[in-house]
Amino acid sequence: MKKLFAFVVAFMPAIVYSQTYTSEVAEIINNNCVVCHRQGGIGPMSFETYEQIRPWAPLIQMRVANREMPPYAYDHGIGIQDLQGDWRLSQDEIDSVVSWVNNGALYGDLDTVVQPANLPDPEA
């Protein structure tokens, strides 16, 4: 019994804190990706809904982890780092996306309504 308890306690943090789309990832994608990845945007695919994003999760993970997306040709270690309109992801945001994909890219709480990104019309 003690071994079972020790096993459960050892793995409890991973079970309790698992990234989901609704918990954090939707906000990261809406704030940093949908500006290009939307209907009429310059991104080659839309990331406006979980159903659109989920098939691309492994590629999103790779591009985000390698800091290839969002594209931002700015040195991370030289010069002014606090820029207005900066789309670079923080290390915490990168870790959240990577963790989400590693844990199966789950949707999360079905009762949570993900608000769409508030962006201007690309046709305007």
N, C-alpha and C positions, 0 to 999 in steps of 0.2 A: 504494500500500500504506500509506503514511504517513497519507493521508487516512482510509482505512478504520479504521486503528488509533485515530486521534484521535476519530472518530465513536463507536467502541465505548467508548472510555474516557469520553467526555463523557456517554454515556447509561448507563453501567454502574451508578451508584448507584441509578437508578430501577429498573433490572432486578433488582439484588441485594436492595434493600429495598422490597419491595412488600407492603403490608398484606394479610393474608388473615384470614378468619374464625378459623382455628385458631391463627394466630400471636398475636393480641392482641384482636381484636374480640369474640370469644365471651366472654372474661373481662369486658370492659367491659359488654357487654349483660347477662350473668348477674349482675353485681354491682350494676347500676343500673337495669335495665329490667324484668327478669323478675319482680321483686317485685309489679308490677302487671300486666304482660303475660304472663299464664299462665292455664291452665285454672282457672276459679273466681276469677280476679283482676278488678280493676276496669278494666283496659285492654281496649279493644275488640277486640284481636287478641292471639294468643299469640306470644311470641318465645322459645320454649323450644328450638327446633331451627333449624338453618340453613335447612331447607326452609320453615319458617314465616317466617323473617326475610327471606330473599332477595327475595321479591316486594315487600317494603316498603322495601328498601334506599334508593331515592331519597328517599322521604318521611322516613325515619329521618335521612338525611344533612341534609335541609333543617331539620328540627325541632331536631336536635342543634346544627347550625351557628348557628342563630338563638337558641340557649339556651332554646328552648321546651320541650324534653324533656331530661332528666326535669324535670317541673314542680316548681318550687321558687321560691316567691315570697319571695326574699330578696335584698337589695341586695348586689351583688358588690363594692362599693367602700366601704361604710360599716359601721361596727360590727365586732363580733367575727366573724371569718371561719372559725375553726377550730371547727366544730360537730360534735357527736357525731351519727351517723346522717345526715350530709350527703350527699345524692344528687347534688349538682351535679357535673358533669364538669369535670375539669381541662382546660386548653387542650390539653395533650398527648393526652388521651383524645379530645377533639373532633377534633383533627387526625388522629388514627388512624382514626376512623370516616369522616371526610370523604375521606381518602386511600383507604381501602378501597373506598368506593363509586366514587370517581373511577377506580380501577384495575379496575373490573368486578365488585366484590363477590365475589371468588373465595373458594372454600372453603379452599383451602390443602392442606396435607399430609394425604393420605387415611389415613395410618397414625396420625395423631394423634386420640386419643379426647377429645372435648370433654366434660368433666364437667358434669353438670347443676347448676344453682344449688341451693344448700343452703338451702331456705326452709321455714318451718313451713307446715303444711296450712292453706289459707285457710278451710276448713270447720270447723276446730277452734276 
